[in-house]
Amino acid sequence: MVQKDEIIAKINHFLAEEFEVEEADITPGGNVKEVLELDSLDYIDLVVVIENNFAFKVKPEDFTNIITFNDFYNYVEARVNSKELA
């Protein structure tokens, strides 16, 4: 089972690198779309980065409930840990 703090550290690192933002700007309550300044093409990049870093497929509808970084962390944690159990 992967620990949530490991997942958060990994996510913050690759988001800061991929979207050229400061890791300090990525906070649990922050709005993913606003902080990363995402447009529709950026969501595709985000999906690819998640799939490459965590080795699971992301469906576009999975993002409908992701507003804050905390939502994002919880989503990735659930997917990573459910994949390990499969």
Secondary structure, DSSP 4 states (H G I P E B T S, - for coil): ---HHHHHHHHHHHHHHHHT--GGG--TTSBHHHHHT--HHHHHHHHHHHHHHH-----GGGGGG--BHHHHHHHHHHHHHHHHH-
